Amino acid sequence: MDNLQTPVGEPILVIDMGGTNIKFGYSCNGQPLDFRKLFSTDALRTGDPIRALALMVEDVVAETAITPQTIVVAIPGFIDTDGDRILHAANIRSLDGRRLGDELGGRMGCTVLLERDSILALMGETRAGVAQGADHVLGVFFGTGVGAAFMTDGKPFRGSGWALEIGLMPFLAEGPVPEGVRPDCLEAHASGRALQAIAGRHGVPIDSIFLASGHSPLLADDLSRFIRHQAMAVGMAGAMVSPATILLGGGVMDMVGYPRETLIGLIEDHLPLSETGRRFDLRWSRHGWAAVLHGAPAVVTEHRGRASAQSRVIGTVGVSSS
């Protein structure tokens, strides 16, 4: 951790709020620092989640002796148009309705910016990963939940706020449904939680589930269906935004024995390739969850750009009024 000694520039603390773990890292001068720390997300599910998160931040700051000027938080869910209130986080329901930016920022005495985790990860891969230099990039990420993002002309497409939050996309399919997940949505059939339900049904460890499929025809059938559902998710998202490049990532994709080549073939079947004559440019995430560390500086820059534009508008109104 040599580059933690005396970082020159503005340190950004980045928090990736996963459904299983909360991951911490730093970015400074556009580059990740050599520090990673994980906490269990369960700490946010009892008591006050903002207080629990603040205690984690204090622990990280005490360990690194680096006080951030800005904190960027990757949110796995719906953020309100004010960029502060969490409308719905399917795998961390204790955050629903909380103004995480204001509340955590008030406790820590610094600016806290929120961004959807899929957008932040895709920003990182387009800035410093496998999608660097690409445009019209669709990112689909399969972790505890399912998320997607689309970058065009160097900017994320948001719609009215939460475009491509595909985990809750209506989706009807067979198979075990995870507890607490809507049975008629994509996340119930193509996410890490869906994979956990399959593992429980067959009594196999989740970490080796793809390797175990070679010894159980019934498990192999369930996993084949699971992969088809993931391919359909990518195909549907691709049909909606017409990407030039598709980037795939998330913890499920990195599991031992995950059949990437099978997925590629199925995705080809679900994209309108023959109809459009478009080539199929698929890439795999290079940085994993650390992509959010590369994306965080872009969030800070975007925030300051908006603040500057608002200041100019206010200044113009003031001059006109006088």
Protein Blocks (a to p, Z undefined) as FASTA:
>chain_A
ZZmmmcgdjddddddddfkbccddddeehiacdddddddfklmmgcjfklmmmmmmmmmm
mmnopacfbdcdddebdddfkomacfbdfklmmlgopafklmmmmmnopacddddfklmm
mmmmmmmmmkgoiahiacddddfbccddddeehiacekjopgoilklgccddeddddehi
afkbfklmmcmklmmmmmmmnopafklmmmmmmmomklmmmmmmmmmmmmmmmmmmmmmn
opabdcdedjklmpghiafklmmmmmmmmpcfklnopacdddddfklmmlmmmmmmmmmm
mmmmmmmmmmmmmmmmmmmmZZ
